Amino acid sequence: MQVVIQCGGKGTRLRPYTSVLPKPLMPIGARPVLELLLKSLRRHGLEEVFITTGYLGHLIQSFCGDGHQWGMTIHYTTEPEPLGTVGALALLRDRINDTFLMLNGDVLTDMDLRKLTACHHGHGGPVTIATTLRTTRMDYGVIEDTDGRVTRFLEKPILQHRVSMGVYCMEPSVMSLVPPGTPFGFDDMVYGMMARQLPVHTYHHNGLWLDIGRVEDFQKAQDMDWDGEMMPSQAVLT
C-alpha cells in the first residue's frame, strides 16, 4: 500500500519556530516528528511514500532523501503555490492506482493502520476518515436567551466533539474530485462528495493522537517517551 504524507503547510500555529523549520521537522526530543512518523509506517510494513512539499520543502527533501535509511522509497511533489490540504493529490493521479493512506505530516498516533484499512475495505466507500474525541473547555460563561431573558447558563462548559485526526484511507477515484493547480481542501472534497451523495465513512480511534501543529500537543509530546513504538508493530499492511 502506498502512503501520501502532507508536508506542504506553513505551520503558522507554531510560529516563530516554523519560520526556520517546516512543521514536520519540528523536533520531538532528539528526532523530527516526520522521522517518528516514517519509522512507524515502516513498522507497519509500508515502504512506498509520497511526501507533498511546499513551504521549506527543500529542507524536508534534504533530511529524508530517498528514504533508504528507513528501508523505504520516498518520492516528492512540489507545490509552487499552496494547494490546500488535498490539492497536491492532483499531482499524483498517474502514480497511485490502488487503495492508499494519506496522513498529515505532523500527526503522532498509536492507531493500528491495519484496522483502519480493514474498516475502509469493509464498507467499500471511497474515503474513510480516522476520528477521535476531543474535549474543549470554554473560557467563558455560555448564555442562551430568549427575548433578552436568560433561559440557560453554563459556566465554562466542557464540550466534546468527534474530530478528524488527519489520517485517511482512500481510493484513487477521489483524485477525480481534485481540480488540478487549484487550492483545494479536504473540507472541499467532503462537501463535494456529500453534495453528490457519495459516502464518506469514519473510523473511531480511542488511543493516542497528537497534532503537533497545536502548541499544547507539541509541548505534551516533549514529555513523552518515544523510544518505544508509536504504532503497533504487528499491524503489517500489504
N, C-alpha and C positions, 0 to 999 in steps of 0.2 A: 504494500500500500504506500502511496506517495503522500507526502505531507507538505503543506504550504504554511510557512511561518511569516506573519505580517510584521515587518520591521520598518515601515516607511514613515511612521508618525514622528512628530517633533517633541513629544513628551513634555508638553507645556506645564503640566501639573507638577513636574519635578524641577522646574527652573529654580535657581540658576544652574543646577548640576548638569542638566541636559543641554546647556549652552556649549559644553565641552565634549560630552559623550552622548551618543544616541541612547535612548532609554533601554534597549535590550543589552547594552554593555554596562549598565549600572552594576556596581559590584554588590554581591551578596556574600559577605565575608570576604574570602580571597578570590572568588570567581564571579564572572559576569552572569547575570540571570540567564542570558541566552545559552551559555555553556551548560548550566544546570538543566535547561530545557532539552537541549540536544542530547545530553547523556541519558536523560530519562526516556526520550524517544528511542534511542539506540537500545536501551534495555528492553524495550517492547519489541525489538526485532525490526524496527523501522530504519531503513538505510538510505532512502532517496528523499531529499528535502529541497524544496524551492523556497528561498528567502526573498521576500519582496523588500526592496530598499528604496529609500528616497533621501531624507534628511541625514547627513553624515554617513551615508551608506558605504562610502569607501572605507571607513573605519571598521564596519561590520565585515566587509569582504576581506580586509587585511587580517582581522582576528580569526575568522573561521576558515578562510582559504577554501580548498576543495573538500574539506571535511574528512580527509584521510586519517587525521589523528584520532577520530572517534569511530573509524570504520564505516564512514558514511560517504555518500556522494551529495555534494551541495551545489545547486545551481542558483543563479541570481536573476532577478529582474530589477530594472532601474526605472524609477518614475522621474521624468524630467520636471513634472509638476505633480503636486499631491493629487492622488486619485481616490482618496477616501478609503474606507476600511475594506472594501471588496473590489474596488475599481481595478486593482492590479491583476485580478483573475482574467481579465480580458487579454492579458499578455501571455496567458498560459493555455489558451484554448487548444493549441496544437500539441501540447506536451503532457496533458493529463487526459487519460481515456478510461478511467475506472474510478470506483469509489475512492475518495480521498479525505484526509483530515485537514482542517485549517485551524491554526492556533494563533493567538496574539503572541508577539514576541516578549511580552512582559508578564506572562502567566506562570505561576508555580502551583502545582496541584498534585495530589496523590491519586487522582482518578485513574481507574482501570480503563484504559482506552479500548481494550477488548470488549468490555461490557457496553461501552458507548457504541461501538461498531455493530455489535450483535443487536442492540436495540434498533439501530438505524436500518439494518437489513430486515429486521423483524416486521417493521411497519411498511417498508417498501417505498417510503416517500423520498423526495429529492434532497431534503435538508433536515438534519436533527441538531438542535441547539442544546448543548450541555448547560444546565442551570443549577443554581444553588440558592439557598435562602440567605438573605442579608437583613440585618436589623439596623434601623437608623433612629437615633434619639433626636427628637426635635429640640431645639434650644429655646423654643417659645411656648407660651401657653396658646393652645389652639381653641378658637372660639367659633361656634356655629350660632347664627342668629336668624331670626325671622322678624321683619318689620322693626329692626333695631332692638329687639329683645333677645337676650341670650337664651338659647334653648339647650346648649351643651357646652361644657368647658372641660378641656383636658390639659393638665399641666405637664408640659414637656413629655408628650407621649412617645412611646417606642413603637415604631412602625416596622412591619415585616413584609418583605417583598421577595418574590422569586425573580432572580436576575440572571442575565446571560453571563457565562463565565469567559467568553471569548474563545471557546473551544467548540468546533463544529465538525460534523461528519456530513459529507455532501456527495452528490452525484455530478458528473461532468455536465449534465443537462442544464445546471443552474447558470453556467457560463453564458448561455444564450440570452440570459436576462441582464447581463452586464454590458452597458454600452462602451465601446472602445474609446480610449482617450478622453474620458469624461469623469470628473469626480463622482463617485457612487459609493454610498454607504451600505452597510449591512441592513440598516433600517429601511433604506430604499428598496433593497431586494425583498425584504419580508413584506412591506406594504404592497409591492407589485405582485408578489405571489398570492397574497390574500385577496387582492382585487381580482386576480384570475382564478380564484378558488383552488389554487394549488396548495396541497397540505404542507404545513410546517410543523414538525414534531419536536418534542423536548425529551431530554434525558435528565433525570434528577440525581444529583451528586450530593452526598451528605458529609463528605470529608474535607480535607484541606483545600483551600483555594485562596491564593493571594494575588491581588492585582498590583504589581509593583509600580504601576503608574500612579497609584494613590500614595500619598506621603505616609499615611498611617500603616498601610500594608508593607511599604518599603522598610519602615522602621521596625515593624514586627518581624520581618524576615531576618533582620540583622541579629535578632536574639535567638534564632532557631539553629539547631544543629543540622547542617546539610551534608555531613559526612556519609549518612545513610542514603538509601534510595528514596527519591521523591515519588516515584510511581512504582507499582508492584512489578517485580522482575518477572513473575510468572506470566504476565499478560503479554504474550508474544503475538504479534499480528503478522499475517501473511497475505 
